[in-house]
Amino acid sequence: MSAPGAGPLTGLRVIDLATLFAGPLCATMLGDFGADVIKVEHPSKPDPSRGHGPTKDGIGLWWKLLGRNKRNLTLDLACPGGRDLLLRLAADTDVIIENFRPGTLERWGLGPAELHAVNPRLVLVRVTGFGQFGPYAHRPGFGTLAEAMSGFAAITGEPDGPPTLPPFGLADSIAALATSFAVMAALAGRDRTGEGQVVDMAIIEPILTVLGPQPLWYDQLGYVQPRTGNRSRNNAPRNTYRTSDGQWVAVSTSAQSVAERVMRLVGREELIAEPWFASGATRAEHSEELDEAVGHWIGRRTRDEAISAFEKAEAAIAPIHDIRDVMEDPQYRALGSITEVDDPELGPLRMQNVLFRLSGTPGGIRWAGRPHGADTEEILNGLGLTGEEIAALRSERVL
């Protein structure tokens, strides 16, 4: 069970207005380390992640992860009553995260000018597909489009196959990590200046950053990285290999010393003396020969035998896990990467733990994603609203 503790962001208030998936995941990460995150959803249109993917007893499981450590408030921001309540909340809030199309908050009277008028120290985080300006700014934007536009899909897949998209929210997740860093940077700036600011995060940009030096390669050499499947243009052998028991392993030889150990292990030490073996790039030109040598050796051994032999040789190998293997892997178990959370709706749930370990002020999971609007009255009571006022707002469909 994850130990909640008093995380380093305790005392920070975050309002999560965003949906699907980068903005909400950033808010989840902040909540994991102690921030008081208030998730705002439309009264009649809950966050779409509640219905994404498999459900159990009609309850979305993805939401249990994405909505963890968040209090839930329903509010129609497009009506005057909802606008007024958000401004009241914003007055005592550190960070607001939104991902509406550019101009939407301004149309509702909730743009940076109005928000900073009630709270000059507020950090407003705007997460969109393409950013707040430019020719694509008003297009609908999703992580899939970022995976396509960034160059990721173009280099992913087999050489003779089509560009390949990931079967999960890769660009959104990378953007969430980047947005979390942006929030911390903006808050550090606020500590110096006393003033908040606007964070403009375009989902198409963080995934471009993690693709490495491709712009430099093209700028300086005119080089365009092709699709190479599991192989690399920078080192070899580097691939996935099938074992005698029908399992798969991955081998990496990014370091020259590791490449040499692998060839000694598989009985092809003579290749080390070849002039082309001296660098990763020239080894990659001989991928066929190296893959045949490594693949033949691994193919005559079970997965456990191959991994054990590689470990003894201090060569780099890992099993190809599916999620069943991940849940039982001893290294993940030792790290506590998967933790159990007690949930009032579904009982014990196993999910990913907080992202990293802090020795002094660790994060933790206080609760999994809660029902739609579960904390509305508690949050509004905190603003000083009476039961009668809350009932009236419900009758007006503000809540």
URDANOR-V488027 format. One record per pair of residues at least 24 apart in sequence whose C-alpha atoms are under 10 Angstrom apart, sorted by the first residue. I is the first residue (numbers start at 1). J is the second residue. If there is no record, write none. Layout:
BEGIN
I&J ; I&J
END
This chain:
BEGIN
1&336 ; 1&338 ; 1&339 ; 1&340 ; 1&341 ; 1&342 ; 1&348 ; 1&349 ; 1&350 ; 1&353 ; 1&364 ; 1&365 ; 2&336 ; 2&337 ; 2&338 ; 2&339 ; 2&340 ; 2&341 ; 2&352 ; 2&353 ; 2&354 ; 2&362 ; 2&363 ; 2&364 ; 2&365 ; 2&366 ; 2&367 ; 3&339 ; 3&341 ; 3&362 ; 3&363 ; 3&364 ; 3&365 ; 3&366 ; 4&32 ; 4&33 ; 4&34 ; 4&69 ; 4&361 ; 4&362 ; 4&363 ; 4&364 ; 4&365 ; 4&366 ; 4&367 ; 5&33 ; 5&34 ; 5&361 ; 5&362 ; 5&363 ; 5&364 ; 5&365 ; 5&366 ; 6&33 ; 6&34 ; 6&35 ; 6&360 ; 6&361 ; 6&362 ; 6&363 ; 6&364 ; 7&31 ; 7&32 ; 7&33 ; 7&34 ; 7&35 ; 7&358 ; 7&360 ; 7&361 ; 7&362 ; 7&363 ; 7&364 ; 8&32 ; 8&33 ; 8&34 ; 8&35 ; 8&358 ; 8&360 ; 8&361 ; 8&362 ; 8&363 ; 9&33 ; 9&34 ; 9&35 ; 9&36 ; 9&361 ; 9&363 ; 10&34 ; 10&35 ; 10&36 ; 10&361 ; 10&363 ; 11&35 ; 11&36 ; 11&93 ; 11&94 ; 12&36 ; 12&37 ; 12&92 ; 12&93 ; 12&94 ; 12&95 ; 13&37 ; 13&38 ; 13&89 ; 13&90 ; 13&92 ; 13&93 ; 13&94 ; 13&95 ; 13&96 ; 14&38 ; 14&39 ; 14&70 ; 14&90 ; 14&92 ; 14&93 ; 14&94 ; 14&95 ; 14&96 ; 14&97 ; 14&122 ; 14&123 ; 14&124 ; 15&39 ; 15&40 ; 15&70 ; 15&71 ; 15&73 ; 15&86 ; 15&89 ; 15&90 ; 15&93 ; 15&94 ; 15&95 ; 15&96 ; 15&97 ; 15&98 ; 15&124 ; 16&40 ; 16&41 ; 16&70 ; 16&71 ; 16&72 ; 16&73 ; 16&95 ; 16&96 ; 16&97 ; 16&98 ; 16&99 ; 16&125 ; 17&41 ; 17&42 ; 17&47 ; 17&75 ; 17&77 ; 17&96 ; 17&97 ; 17&98 ; 17&99 ; 17&100 ; 17&125 ; 17&126 ; 18&47 ; 18&96 ; 18&97 ; 18&98 ; 18&99 ; 18&100 ; 18&125 ; 18&126 ; 18&127 ; 18&128 ; 19&46 ; 19&47 ; 19&48 ; 19&49 ; 19&97 ; 19&98 ; 19&99 ; 19&100 ; 19&127 ; 20&47 ; 20&48 ; 20&49 ; 20&52 ; 20&66 ; 20&99 ; 20&142 ; 20&143 ; 20&169 ; 20&172 ; 21&48 ; 21&49 ; 21&66 ; 21&99 ; 21&127 ; 21&142 ; 21&143 ; 21&169 ; 21&171 ; 21&172 ; 21&173 ; 21&175 ; 21&176 ; 22&97 ; 22&98 ; 22&99 ; 22&127 ; 22&128 ; 22&129 ; 22&142 ; 22&143 ; 22&169 ; 22&170 ; 22&171 ; 22&172 ; 22&173 ; 22&174 ; 22&175 ; 22&176 ; 22&177 ; 22&178 ; 22&179 ; 22&180 ; 22&201 ; 22&203 ; 23&96 ; 23&97 ; 23&98 ; 23&99 ; 23&125 ; 23&126 ; 23&127 ; 23&128 ; 23&172 ; 23&173 ; 23&175 ; 23&176 ; 23&177 ; 23&179 ; 23&180 ; 23&201 ; 23&203 ; 24&49 ; 24&66 ; 24&67 ; 24&70 ; 24&97 ; 24&98 ; 24&99 ; 24&127 ; 24&172 ; 24&176 ; 25&65 ; 25&66 ; 25&67 ; 25&68 ; 25&172 ; 25&173 ; 25&174 ; 25&175 ; 25&176 ; 25&177 ; 25&179 ; 25&180 ; 26&66 ; 26&97 ; 26&172 ; 26&173 ; 26&174 ; 26&175 ; 26&176 ; 26&177 ; 26&178 ; 26&179 ; 26&180 ; 26&181 ; 26&182 ; 26&183 ; 27&66 ; 27&67 ; 27&68 ; 27&69 ; 27&70 ; 27&95 ; 27&96 ; 27&97 ; 27&176 ; 27&179 ; 27&180 ; 27&183 ; 28&65 ; 28&66 ; 28&67 ; 28&68 ; 28&69 ; 28&70 ; 28&176 ; 28&180 ; 28&354 ; 28&365 ; 28&369 ; 29&66 ; 29&68 ; 29&69 ; 29&176 ; 29&177 ; 29&180 ; 29&354 ; 29&355 ; 29&363 ; 30&69 ; 30&70 ; 30&180 ; 30&183 ; 30&184 ; 30&354 ; 30&363 ; 31&67 ; 31&68 ; 31&69 ; 31&70 ; 31&71 ; 31&354 ; 31&363 ; 31&364 ; 31&365 ; 31&366 ; 32&68 ; 32&69 ; 32&70 ; 32&353 ; 32&354 ; 32&355 ; 32&362 ; 32&363 ; 32&364 ; 32&365 ; 32&366 ; 32&367 ; 33&69 ; 33&354 ; 33&355 ; 33&356 ; 33&358 ; 33&361 ; 33&362 ; 33&363 ; 33&364 ; 33&365 ; 34&69 ; 34&361 ; 34&362 ; 34&363 ; 34&364 ; 34&365 ; 34&366 ; 35&69 ; 35&70 ; 35&94 ; 35&95 ; 35&363 ; 36&69 ; 36&70 ; 36&71 ; 36&93 ; 36&94 ; 37&67 ; 37&68 ; 37&69 ; 37&70 ; 37&71 ; 37&72 ; 37&93 ; 37&95 ; 37&96 ; 38&67 ; 38&69 ; 38&70 ; 38&71 ; 38&72 ; 38&73 ; 38&89 ; 38&93 ; 38&96 ; 38&375 ; 38&376 ; 38&379 ; 39&67 ; 39&69 ; 39&70 ; 39&71 ; 39&72 ; 39&73 ; 39&74 ; 39&75 ; 39&97 ; 39&370 ; 39&372 ; 39&373 ; 39&375 ; 39&376 ; 40&70 ; 40&71 ; 40&72 ; 40&73 ; 40&74 ; 40&75 ; 40&76 ; 40&77 ; 40&86 ; 40&372 ; 40&373 ; 40&376 ; 41&72 ; 41&73 ; 41&74 ; 41&75 ; 41&76 ; 41&77 ; 41&372 ; 41&373 ; 41&399 ; 42&73 ; 42&74 ; 42&75 ; 42&76 ; 42&77 ; 42&78 ; 42&82 ; 42&372 ; 42&373 ; 42&397 ; 42&398 ; 42&399 ; 43&73 ; 43&74 ; 43&75 ; 43&76 ; 43&77 ; 43&372 ; 43&373 ; 43&394 ; 43&397 ; 43&398 ; 43&399 ; 44&74 ; 44&75 ; 44&76 ; 44&372 ; 44&397 ; 44&399 ; 45&74 ; 45&76 ; 45&372 ; 46&74 ; 46&371 ; 46&372 ; 46&373 ; 47&372 ; 50&369 ; 50&371 ; 50&372 ; 56&345 ; 56&346 ; 57&345 ; 57&346 ; 59&345 ; 59&346 ; 59&371 ; 60&369 ; 61&346 ; 61&349 ; 61&351 ; 61&368 ; 61&369 ; 62&351 ; 62&369 ; 63&368 ; 63&369 ; 63&370 ; 63&371 ; 64&341 ; 64&343 ; 64&346 ; 64&349 ; 64&351 ; 64&367 ; 64&368 ; 64&369 ; 64&370 ; 64&371 ; 65&349 ; 65&350 ; 65&351 ; 65&352 ; 65&353 ; 65&365 ; 65&367 ; 65&368 ; 65&369 ; 66&368 ; 66&369 ; 67&367 ; 67&368 ; 67&369 ; 67&370 ; 67&371 ; 68&341 ; 68&365 ; 68&366 ; 68&367 ; 68&368 ; 68&369 ; 68&370 ; 69&364 ; 69&365 ; 69&366 ; 69&367 ; 69&368 ; 69&369 ; 69&370 ; 70&366 ; 70&367 ; 70&368 ; 70&369 ; 70&370 ; 70&375 ; 71&367 ; 71&369 ; 71&370 ; 71&371 ; 71&372 ; 71&373 ; 71&374 ; 71&375 ; 71&376 ; 71&378 ; 71&379 ; 72&369 ; 72&370 ; 72&371 ; 72&372 ; 72&373 ; 72&374 ; 72&375 ; 72&376 ; 72&377 ; 72&378 ; 72&379 ; 73&371 ; 73&372 ; 73&373 ; 73&374 ; 73&375 ; 73&376 ; 73&377 ; 73&378 ; 73&379 ; 73&380 ; 73&399 ; 74&372 ; 74&373 ; 74&374 ; 74&375 ; 74&376 ; 74&377 ; 74&394 ; 74&397 ; 74&398 ; 74&399 ; 75&373 ; 75&376 ; 75&393 ; 75&394 ; 75&397 ; 75&398 ; 75&399 ; 76&397 ; 76&398 ; 76&399 ; 77&105 ; 77&108 ; 77&109 ; 77&110 ; 77&398 ; 77&399 ; 78&104 ; 78&105 ; 78&107 ; 78&108 ; 78&109 ; 78&110 ; 78&398 ; 79&108 ; 79&109 ; 79&396 ; 79&397 ; 79&398 ; 80&108 ; 80&109 ; 80&398 ; 81&393 ; 81&396 ; 81&397 ; 81&398 ; 81&399 ; 82&108 ; 82&393 ; 82&397 ; 82&398 ; 82&399 ; 83&108 ; 83&109 ; 83&110 ; 83&398 ; 84&109 ; 84&110 ; 85&380 ; 85&383 ; 85&398 ; 86&110 ; 86&115 ; 87&114 ; 87&115 ; 87&116 ; 87&117 ; 87&118 ; 87&119 ; 88&115 ; 88&118 ; 88&119 ; 88&380 ; 88&383 ; 89&118 ; 89&119 ; 89&379 ; 89&380 ; 89&382 ; 89&383 ; 90&115 ; 90&116 ; 90&118 ; 90&119 ; 90&122 ; 91&115 ; 91&116 ; 91&117 ; 91&118 ; 91&119 ; 91&120 ; 91&121 ; 91&122 ; 92&118 ; 92&119 ; 92&121 ; 92&122 ; 92&383 ; 93&119 ; 93&121 ; 93&122 ; 93&123 ; 94&119 ; 94&120 ; 94&121 ; 94&122 ; 94&123 ; 94&124 ; 94&183 ; 94&187 ; 94&196 ; 95&121 ; 95&122 ; 95&123 ; 95&124 ; 95&125 ; 95&183 ; 95&186 ; 95&187 ; 95&196 ; 95&197 ; 95&198 ; 96&122 ; 96&123 ; 96&124 ; 96&125 ; 96&126 ; 96&183 ; 96&198 ; 97&123 ; 97&124 ; 97&125 ; 97&126 ; 97&127 ; 97&179 ; 97&183 ; 97&199 ; 98&124 ; 98&125 ; 98&126 ; 98&127 ; 98&128 ; 99&125 ; 99&126 ; 99&127 ; 99&128 ; 99&129 ; 99&131 ; 99&141 ; 99&201 ; 99&202 ; 100&126 ; 100&127 ; 100&128 ; 100&129 ; 100&138 ; 100&140 ; 101&126 ; 101&127 ; 101&128 ; 101&129 ; 101&130 ; 101&131 ; 101&132 ; 101&137 ; 101&138 ; 101&139 ; 101&140 ; 101&141 ; 102&126 ; 102&127 ; 102&128 ; 102&130 ; 102&131 ; 102&132 ; 102&133 ; 102&137 ; 102&138 ; 102&139 ; 103&132 ; 103&137 ; 103&138 ; 112&197 ; 112&198 ; 116&195 ; 116&196 ; 116&197 ; 116&198 ; 119&195 ; 119&196 ; 120&190 ; 120&194 ; 120&195 ; 120&196 ; 120&197 ; 121&187 ; 121&190 ; 121&191 ; 121&193 ; 121&194 ; 121&195 ; 121&196 ; 121&197 ; 122&186 ; 122&187 ; 122&190 ; 122&194 ; 122&195 ; 122&196 ; 122&197 ; 122&198 ; 123&183 ; 123&184 ; 123&186 ; 123&187 ; 123&190 ; 123&195 ; 123&196 ; 123&197 ; 123&198 ; 123&199 ; 124&183 ; 124&186 ; 124&196 ; 124&197 ; 124&198 ; 124&199 ; 124&200 ; 125&179 ; 125&180 ; 125&182 ; 125&183 ; 125&186 ; 125&197 ; 125&198 ; 125&199 ; 125&200 ; 125&201 ; 126&179 ; 126&198 ; 126&199 ; 126&200 ; 126&201 ; 126&202 ; 127&172 ; 127&175 ; 127&176 ; 127&179 ; 127&199 ; 127&200 ; 127&201 ; 127&202 ; 127&203 ; 128&175 ; 128&200 ; 128&201 ; 128&202 ; 128&203 ; 128&204 ; 129&171 ; 129&172 ; 129&175 ; 129&201 ; 129&202 ; 129&203 ; 129&204 ; 129&205 ; 130&200 ; 130&201 ; 130&202 ; 130&203 ; 130&204 ; 130&205 ; 131&200 ; 131&201 ; 131&202 ; 131&203 ; 131&204 ; 131&205 ; 132&199 ; 132&200 ; 132&201 ; 132&202 ; 133&200 ; 133&202 ; 137&202 ; 141&202 ; 141&203 ; 141&204 ; 142&169 ; 142&171 ; 142&172 ; 142&203 ; 142&204 ; 143&168 ; 143&169 ; 143&170 ; 143&171 ; 143&172 ; 143&173 ; 143&174 ; 143&175 ; 143&203 ; 143&204 ; 143&207 ; 144&168 ; 144&169 ; 144&170 ; 144&171 ; 144&172 ; 144&203 ; 144&204 ; 145&171 ; 145&203 ; 145&204 ; 146&170 ; 146&171 ; 146&172 ; 146&202 ; 146&203 ; 146&204 ; 146&205 ; 146&206 ; 146&207 ; 146&208 ; 147&171 ; 147&172 ; 147&203 ; 147&204 ; 147&207 ; 147&208 ; 148&204 ; 149&204 ; 149&205 ; 149&207 ; 149&208 ; 150&203 ; 150&204 ; 150&205 ; 150&206 ; 150&207 ; 150&208 ; 150&209 ; 150&210 ; 150&211 ; 151&204 ; 151&207 ; 151&208 ; 151&211 ; 151&214 ; 151&224 ; 151&225 ; 152&207 ; 152&208 ; 152&210 ; 152&211 ; 152&227 ; 153&227 ; 154&224 ; 154&225 ; 154&226 ; 154&227 ; 155&211 ; 155&224 ; 155&225 ; 155&226 ; 155&227 ; 155&228 ; 155&229 ; 156&226 ; 156&227 ; 156&228 ; 156&229 ; 156&230 ; 157&226 ; 157&227 ; 157&228 ; 157&229 ; 157&230 ; 158&226 ; 158&227 ; 158&228 ; 158&229 ; 158&230 ; 158&231 ; 159&226 ; 159&227 ; 159&228 ; 159&229 ; 159&230 ; 159&231 ; 160&227 ; 160&228 ; 160&229 ; 161&227 ; 161&228 ; 161&229 ; 162&227 ; 163&227 ; 164&227 ; 170&207 ; 171&203 ; 171&204 ; 171&205 ; 171&206 ; 171&207 ; 171&208 ; 172&203 ; 172&204 ; 172&206 ; 172&207 ; 173&203 ; 173&206 ; 173&207 ; 174&203 ; 174&204 ; 174&205 ; 174&206 ; 174&207 ; 174&208 ; 174&209 ; 174&210 ; 175&201 ; 175&202 ; 175&203 ; 175&204 ; 175&205 ; 175&206 ; 175&207 ; 176&201 ; 176&203 ; 176&206 ; 177&206 ; 177&355 ; 178&203 ; 178&205 ; 178&206 ; 178&207 ; 179&203 ; 179&206 ; 231&284 ; 231&287 ; 231&288 ; 231&291 ; 232&280 ; 232&281 ; 232&283 ; 232&284 ; 232&285 ; 232&287 ; 233&280 ; 233&281 ; 233&282 ; 233&283 ; 233&284 ; 233&285 ; 233&287 ; 234&279 ; 234&280 ; 234&281 ; 234&282 ; 234&283 ; 234&284 ; 234&285 ; 235&259 ; 235&277 ; 235&279 ; 235&280 ; 235&281 ; 235&282 ; 235&283 ; 235&284 ; 235&285 ; 235&286 ; 235&287 ; 236&277 ; 236&279 ; 236&280 ; 236&281 ; 236&282 ; 236&283 ; 236&284 ; 236&285 ; 236&286 ; 236&287 ; 236&288 ; 236&289 ; 236&290 ; 236&291 ; 237&262 ; 237&263 ; 237&280 ; 237&283 ; 237&284 ; 237&286 ; 237&287 ; 237&288 ; 237&289 ; 237&290 ; 237&291 ; 237&292 ; 237&293 ; 237&294 ; 237&295 ; 238&284 ; 238&287 ; 238&290 ; 238&291 ; 238&294 ; 238&317 ; 239&287 ; 239&291 ; 239&294 ; 239&295 ; 240&291 ; 240&294 ; 240&295 ; 240&317 ; 240&318 ; 240&319 ; 240&320 ; 241&291 ; 241&292 ; 241&294 ; 241&295 ; 241&296 ; 241&297 ; 241&298 ; 241&299 ; 241&303 ; 241&319 ; 241&320 ; 242&295 ; 242&296 ; 242&298 ; 242&299 ; 242&300 ; 242&301 ; 242&302 ; 242&303 ; 242&320 ; 243&295 ; 243&296 ; 243&297 ; 243&298 ; 243&299 ; 243&300 ; 243&301 ; 243&302 ; 243&303 ; 243&304 ; 243&305 ; 243&306 ; 244&297 ; 244&298 ; 244&299 ; 244&300 ; 244&301 ; 244&302 ; 244&303 ; 244&305 ; 244&306 ; 245&299 ; 245&300 ; 245&301 ; 245&302 ; 245&303 ; 245&304 ; 246&299 ; 246&301 ; 246&302 ; 246&303 ; 247&299 ; 247&302 ; 247&303 ; 247&304 ; 247&319 ; 247&320 ; 247&321 ; 248&298 ; 248&299 ; 248&302 ; 248&303 ; 248&318 ; 248&319 ; 248&320 ; 248&321 ; 249&298 ; 249&303 ; 249&304 ; 249&306 ; 249&307 ; 249&317 ; 249&318 ; 249&319 ; 249&320 ; 249&321 ; 250&307 ; 250&316 ; 250&317 ; 250&318 ; 250&319 ; 250&320 ; 251&294 ; 251&307 ; 251&310 ; 251&315 ; 251&316 ; 251&317 ; 251&318 ; 251&319 ; 252&315 ; 252&316 ; 252&317 ; 252&318 ; 253&280 ; 253&315 ; 253&316 ; 253&317 ; 254&279 ; 254&280 ; 254&316 ; 255&279 ; 255&280 ; 255&315 ; 255&316 ; 256&280 ; 256&283 ; 257&314 ; 257&315 ; 258&313 ; 258&314 ; 258&315 ; 258&316 ; 259&283 ; 259&315 ; 259&316 ; 260&315 ; 261&310 ; 261&313 ; 261&314 ; 261&315 ; 261&316 ; 262&293 ; 262&294 ; 262&309 ; 262&310 ; 262&313 ; 262&314 ; 262&315 ; 262&316 ; 262&317 ; 263&290 ; 263&293 ; 263&294 ; 263&315 ; 264&313 ; 265&294 ; 265&297 ; 265&309 ; 265&310 ; 265&312 ; 265&313 ; 265&314 ; 265&315 ; 266&293 ; 266&294 ; 266&295 ; 266&296 ; 266&297 ; 266&298 ; 266&309 ; 266&310 ; 267&293 ; 267&294 ; 267&297 ; 268&293 ; 268&294 ; 268&297 ; 327&351 ; 327&352 ; 339&364 ; 339&365 ; 340&365 ; 341&365 ; 341&366 ; 341&367 ; 341&368 ; 342&366 ; 342&367 ; 342&368 ; 343&367 ; 343&368 ; 343&369 ; 343&370 ; 344&368 ; 344&370 ; 345&369 ; 345&370 ; 345&371 ; 373&399
END
